[in-house]
């Protein structure tokens, strides 16, 4: 045990350590409780001596050490404790340590944040009560085995609540057995699904009651859901025809609802294929995919694009999936009510509506609508600068096919313009000075 040094010169004597000064904060709290008479006194002869997991110098004391009351230095409890904790300057080695106790309770391999099985809870409660009856404070026992106080006392309250008289509104044994049997017969069902299925059999059990029954049996496990979009790495396409976006939007022709179908390239924002139809079925989607595939000449390319589409029935139909498989295209379906999964397609629809579709409350005819949209899409691809493409047109970026070349071209153009501006300004200044001097 580490000795304390002072500045006052004194003759060398065997060090006597005040246990109150050496005890950690939790032990001093225990001492206050004992002085108040609320907690039992620790017994030095307890067979369940649990040392702390880590010791810091002179503060490595045993959990079974008693707490002295406010008495003089010659108090018998202090002397007994010093004789136990200090033998020739070394602490007493306990017969049971924290690691062994965790192994006995099955807590050594427990993942942080994981739950406890009913058997583990019962064993922990029995062990804590047993050590507490021998004189070890509960707070130190729980800290040693790594169980929080709120969790432990929550278990005790649950047992106390279970021991109370049964409510007249409680589920009957047959209802609880029906929930258990249904879960055993169909393990894939969740507690909400079990509640709905049992209604067909005449059992009206709430989902929360089903969850409580399954939770007590440890039959509730987390569902494997898709990662949130902000947790998934963002991949930027680096070439044309790597990722396509497909969707349709509403427009009005002769006061009748029609649809504009488009396929956009994620890399260049280039509209590859489009069509105006009165209704959207799997045939229209298949025709659009075939047109985009042939117009880009993908039959001669090894790497086929990824098609991002929603969960609409035209996209998930069997024949549509068969065509996508035959074209060797990878289908990537977006999540329900998540337009951000196909963000570039949705952003194109916003631009088309603001610049073209909303200008016509209703197109006079289908032919006029197709001609007007064809002119606009041609201008969008060939003439309209795109801010996300450094104000180059989608058609130019689609033909260039490389973002690095695009950035270098932009920097080179800026550099050339700056140099020309400097030369022009110098010539203007020289001409102006010559005219003034003349």
Secondary structure, 3 states (H helix, E strand, C coil): CCCCCCCCCCCCCCCCCCHHHHCCHHHHHHHHHHHHCCCCCCCCCCCCCEECCCCCHHHCCECCCCCCCCCCCCCHHHHHHHHHHCECCECCCCCECHHHHHHHHCCCCCCCCCCCCHHHHHHHHHHHHHHHHCCCCHHHHHHHHCCCHHHHHHHHHHHHHHHCCCCCCCCCHHHHHHHHHHHHHCCCCCHHHHHHHHHCCCCCCCHHHHHHHHHHCCCCCCCCCCCCHHHCCCCCCCCCCCEEEEEEEEEEECCEEEEEEEEEECCCCCEEEEEEECCCCHHHHHHHHHHHHHHCCHHHCCCCCEEEECCCHHHHCHHHHHHHHHCCCEEEECCCCCHHHHHHHHHHHHHHHHHCHHHCCCECCHHHHHHHHHHHHHHHHHCCEEHHHCCEEHHHHHHHCCHHHHHHHHHHHHHHHHHHHHHHHHHHHHHHHHHHHC
